[in-house]
């Protein structure tokens, strides 16, 4: 099977939105394809993120990764936040996630970034194994805090 990673543009908006909606579902959110499409369209229109899709030889979208730019004041460099990574259930175990991770890495290098950062659920052991196999190191020096401003 031939896999191809490519930058998502408005010509692939529907494929990206469908994957994004499935990703949100993976994290317990109800399906809302209209909301997912609007969110992805806004990111594309504002050039606020970089989205890459993996397609098979027939053009079927099998997964995506979304990166947001951020900056380190201490290092005075750009860093990319790997916010979203998702592969369809049928694509799991076929190298799609690895290709997306490597594509994100290559993009960060091309844009002169110092690095990439990500967060994952503590019970997402499969993803953690992928990250660590690619040289990612779990941070033990910092805690992550959240201030939820939209509490029920």
Phi, psi and omega in degrees: 000129179266125178249144180228128174260133180213153179288130179281132174236183182300337178291341178243023182302314183296319178295317179295319181295320179296316177295319179298319178296319178294322177300313179298322177297323177302328179263021171087007179274145178292146179298134176206083185298325179297314179296317180298316180296317180297318180297312180294319179299320178296318179297318180293313183299322181270003184050043185268348179210167173244124182242130177238138178248153168248129177240151173273184184295340178271357180091006178285129179282124185252345181181169179210161171226141178235129182243139175244139178284142173214171184225148175257115177293323181295314180272346182056048179218160173284144171228146176257132173272115175278094188276317188228132174220127183209139170234147179295151179307322181292338183267351184294139181083007182249011177089004182294312179299317178298317179296318178296317179297317179291325176295318177299316179299312180300319179297317179298318178297313181300329182267006176074021181288152176288329181178191178232149174229154175208162172235148176216159178297144182297336180264005180273066187295323180299312179296319179301320177298319177297311182302312183293327177293339180263009176095002177289145182240130178292129181285127176244002185262350184225149171259151175257131178242153180225133172247105183276112181267356182240044181291138183321000000 
